[in-house]
């Protein structure tokens, strides 16, 4: 028996590692998108509130 792993064993390990990396990348992307949407929503609310206050003469 060889002390080096076979190509099939290496490919199986690399595919599992790639799958794990892909899931982490998707999770981080969704988290970043959520933060961007939240900040855009807060900025839009602030602009609308500022416009409303100015139209009342305040």
Chimera marker file (.cmm) of the C-alpha trace (Angstrom):
<marker_set name="trace">
<marker id="1" x="0.000" y="0.000" z="0.000" r="1" g="1" b="0" radius="0.5"/>
<marker id="2" x="1.299" y="3.426" z="-0.974" r="1" g="1" b="0" radius="0.5"/>
<marker id="3" x="1.826" y="6.062" z="1.657" r="1" g="1" b="0" radius="0.5"/>
<marker id="4" x="0.580" y="8.757" z="-0.765" r="1" g="1" b="0" radius="0.5"/>
<marker id="5" x="-3.186" y="9.268" z="-1.170" r="1" g="1" b="0" radius="0.5"/>
<marker id="6" x="-4.746" y="8.329" z="-4.480" r="1" g="1" b="0" radius="0.5"/>
<marker id="7" x="-6.074" y="10.901" z="-6.922" r="1" g="1" b="0" radius="0.5"/>
<marker id="8" x="-9.671" y="9.907" z="-6.102" r="1" g="1" b="0" radius="0.5"/>
<marker id="9" x="-9.103" y="10.564" z="-2.396" r="1" g="1" b="0" radius="0.5"/>
<marker id="10" x="-7.539" y="13.950" z="-3.130" r="1" g="1" b="0" radius="0.5"/>
<marker id="11" x="-10.355" y="14.929" z="-5.497" r="1" g="1" b="0" radius="0.5"/>
<marker id="12" x="-12.988" y="13.940" z="-2.915" r="1" g="1" b="0" radius="0.5"/>
<marker id="13" x="-11.260" y="15.996" z="-0.213" r="1" g="1" b="0" radius="0.5"/>
<marker id="14" x="-10.847" y="19.019" z="-2.509" r="1" g="1" b="0" radius="0.5"/>
<marker id="15" x="-14.499" y="18.927" z="-3.575" r="1" g="1" b="0" radius="0.5"/>
<marker id="16" x="-15.607" y="18.909" z="0.044" r="1" g="1" b="0" radius="0.5"/>
<marker id="17" x="-13.297" y="21.800" z="0.812" r="1" g="1" b="0" radius="0.5"/>
<marker id="18" x="-14.542" y="23.713" z="-2.238" r="1" g="1" b="0" radius="0.5"/>
<marker id="19" x="-18.146" y="23.112" z="-1.213" r="1" g="1" b="0" radius="0.5"/>
<marker id="20" x="-17.450" y="24.387" z="2.277" r="1" g="1" b="0" radius="0.5"/>
<marker id="21" x="-15.697" y="27.466" z="0.892" r="1" g="1" b="0" radius="0.5"/>
<marker id="22" x="-18.616" y="28.119" z="-1.465" r="1" g="1" b="0" radius="0.5"/>
<marker id="23" x="-21.144" y="27.925" z="1.384" r="1" g="1" b="0" radius="0.5"/>
<marker id="24" x="-19.089" y="30.329" z="3.495" r="1" g="1" b="0" radius="0.5"/>
<marker id="25" x="-18.790" y="32.730" z="0.543" r="1" g="1" b="0" radius="0.5"/>
<marker id="26" x="-22.557" y="32.645" z="-0.047" r="1" g="1" b="0" radius="0.5"/>
<marker id="27" x="-23.231" y="33.202" z="3.661" r="1" g="1" b="0" radius="0.5"/>
<marker id="28" x="-20.863" y="36.181" z="3.796" r="1" g="1" b="0" radius="0.5"/>
<marker id="29" x="-22.351" y="37.605" z="0.591" r="1" g="1" b="0" radius="0.5"/>
<marker id="30" x="-25.884" y="37.415" z="1.971" r="1" g="1" b="0" radius="0.5"/>
<marker id="31" x="-24.759" y="39.047" z="5.228" r="1" g="1" b="0" radius="0.5"/>
<marker id="32" x="-23.056" y="41.871" z="3.319" r="1" g="1" b="0" radius="0.5"/>
<marker id="33" x="-26.093" y="42.360" z="1.080" r="1" g="1" b="0" radius="0.5"/>
<marker id="34" x="-28.318" y="42.545" z="4.154" r="1" g="1" b="0" radius="0.5"/>
<marker id="35" x="-26.118" y="45.272" z="5.668" r="1" g="1" b="0" radius="0.5"/>
<marker id="36" x="-26.125" y="47.258" z="2.409" r="1" g="1" b="0" radius="0.5"/>
<marker id="37" x="-29.924" y="47.054" z="2.124" r="1" g="1" b="0" radius="0.5"/>
<marker id="38" x="-30.368" y="48.098" z="5.747" r="1" g="1" b="0" radius="0.5"/>
<marker id="39" x="-28.069" y="51.113" z="5.373" r="1" g="1" b="0" radius="0.5"/>
<marker id="40" x="-29.793" y="52.170" z="2.145" r="1" g="1" b="0" radius="0.5"/>
<marker id="41" x="-33.191" y="51.924" z="3.847" r="1" g="1" b="0" radius="0.5"/>
<marker id="42" x="-32.016" y="54.003" z="6.829" r="1" g="1" b="0" radius="0.5"/>
<marker id="43" x="-30.523" y="56.627" z="4.519" r="1" g="1" b="0" radius="0.5"/>
<marker id="44" x="-33.723" y="56.812" z="2.479" r="1" g="1" b="0" radius="0.5"/>
<marker id="45" x="-35.798" y="57.266" z="5.627" r="1" g="1" b="0" radius="0.5"/>
<marker id="46" x="-33.460" y="60.025" z="6.795" r="1" g="1" b="0" radius="0.5"/>
<marker id="47" x="-33.749" y="61.820" z="3.437" r="1" g="1" b="0" radius="0.5"/>
<marker id="48" x="-37.532" y="61.557" z="3.418" r="1" g="1" b="0" radius="0.5"/>
<marker id="49" x="-37.726" y="62.835" z="6.983" r="1" g="1" b="0" radius="0.5"/>
<marker id="50" x="-35.386" y="65.732" z="6.134" r="1" g="1" b="0" radius="0.5"/>
<marker id="51" x="-37.520" y="66.645" z="3.099" r="1" g="1" b="0" radius="0.5"/>
<marker id="52" x="-40.687" y="66.479" z="5.162" r="1" g="1" b="0" radius="0.5"/>
<marker id="53" x="-39.225" y="68.763" z="7.836" r="1" g="1" b="0" radius="0.5"/>
<marker id="54" x="-38.111" y="71.338" z="5.247" r="1" g="1" b="0" radius="0.5"/>
<marker id="55" x="-41.507" y="71.411" z="3.543" r="1" g="1" b="0" radius="0.5"/>
<marker id="56" x="-43.077" y="72.381" z="6.889" r="1" g="1" b="0" radius="0.5"/>
<marker id="57" x="-40.710" y="75.339" z="7.194" r="1" g="1" b="0" radius="0.5"/>
<marker id="58" x="-38.710" y="73.931" z="10.098" r="1" g="1" b="0" radius="0.5"/>
<link id1="1" id2="2" r="1" g="1" b="0" radius="0.2"/>
<link id1="2" id2="3" r="1" g="1" b="0" radius="0.2"/>
<link id1="3" id2="4" r="1" g="1" b="0" radius="0.2"/>
<link id1="4" id2="5" r="1" g="1" b="0" radius="0.2"/>
<link id1="5" id2="6" r="1" g="1" b="0" radius="0.2"/>
<link id1="6" id2="7" r="1" g="1" b="0" radius="0.2"/>
<link id1="7" id2="8" r="1" g="1" b="0" radius="0.2"/>
<link id1="8" id2="9" r="1" g="1" b="0" radius="0.2"/>
<link id1="9" id2="10" r="1" g="1" b="0" radius="0.2"/>
<link id1="10" id2="11" r="1" g="1" b="0" radius="0.2"/>
<link id1="11" id2="12" r="1" g="1" b="0" radius="0.2"/>
<link id1="12" id2="13" r="1" g="1" b="0" radius="0.2"/>
<link id1="13" id2="14" r="1" g="1" b="0" radius="0.2"/>
<link id1="14" id2="15" r="1" g="1" b="0" radius="0.2"/>
<link id1="15" id2="16" r="1" g="1" b="0" radius="0.2"/>
<link id1="16" id2="17" r="1" g="1" b="0" radius="0.2"/>
<link id1="17" id2="18" r="1" g="1" b="0" radius="0.2"/>
<link id1="18" id2="19" r="1" g="1" b="0" radius="0.2"/>
<link id1="19" id2="20" r="1" g="1" b="0" radius="0.2"/>
<link id1="20" id2="21" r="1" g="1" b="0" radius="0.2"/>
<link id1="21" id2="22" r="1" g="1" b="0" radius="0.2"/>
<link id1="22" id2="23" r="1" g="1" b="0" radius="0.2"/>
<link id1="23" id2="24" r="1" g="1" b="0" radius="0.2"/>
<link id1="24" id2="25" r="1" g="1" b="0" radius="0.2"/>
<link id1="25" id2="26" r="1" g="1" b="0" radius="0.2"/>
<link id1="26" id2="27" r="1" g="1" b="0" radius="0.2"/>
<link id1="27" id2="28" r="1" g="1" b="0" radius="0.2"/>
<link id1="28" id2="29" r="1" g="1" b="0" radius="0.2"/>
<link id1="29" id2="30" r="1" g="1" b="0" radius="0.2"/>
<link id1="30" id2="31" r="1" g="1" b="0" radius="0.2"/>
<link id1="31" id2="32" r="1" g="1" b="0" radius="0.2"/>
<link id1="32" id2="33" r="1" g="1" b="0" radius="0.2"/>
<link id1="33" id2="34" r="1" g="1" b="0" radius="0.2"/>
<link id1="34" id2="35" r="1" g="1" b="0" radius="0.2"/>
<link id1="35" id2="36" r="1" g="1" b="0" radius="0.2"/>
<link id1="36" id2="37" r="1" g="1" b="0" radius="0.2"/>
<link id1="37" id2="38" r="1" g="1" b="0" radius="0.2"/>
<link id1="38" id2="39" r="1" g="1" b="0" radius="0.2"/>
<link id1="39" id2="40" r="1" g="1" b="0" radius="0.2"/>
<link id1="40" id2="41" r="1" g="1" b="0" radius="0.2"/>
<link id1="41" id2="42" r="1" g="1" b="0" radius="0.2"/>
<link id1="42" id2="43" r="1" g="1" b="0" radius="0.2"/>
<link id1="43" id2="44" r="1" g="1" b="0" radius="0.2"/>
<link id1="44" id2="45" r="1" g="1" b="0" radius="0.2"/>
<link id1="45" id2="46" r="1" g="1" b="0" radius="0.2"/>
<link id1="46" id2="47" r="1" g="1" b="0" radius="0.2"/>
<link id1="47" id2="48" r="1" g="1" b="0" radius="0.2"/>
<link id1="48" id2="49" r="1" g="1" b="0" radius="0.2"/>
<link id1="49" id2="50" r="1" g="1" b="0" radius="0.2"/>
<link id1="50" id2="51" r="1" g="1" b="0" radius="0.2"/>
<link id1="51" id2="52" r="1" g="1" b="0" radius="0.2"/>
<link id1="52" id2="53" r="1" g="1" b="0" radius="0.2"/>
<link id1="53" id2="54" r="1" g="1" b="0" radius="0.2"/>
<link id1="54" id2="55" r="1" g="1" b="0" radius="0.2"/>
<link id1="55" id2="56" r="1" g="1" b="0" radius="0.2"/>
<link id1="56" id2="57" r="1" g="1" b="0" radius="0.2"/>
<link id1="57" id2="58" r="1" g="1" b="0" radius="0.2"/>
</marker_set>
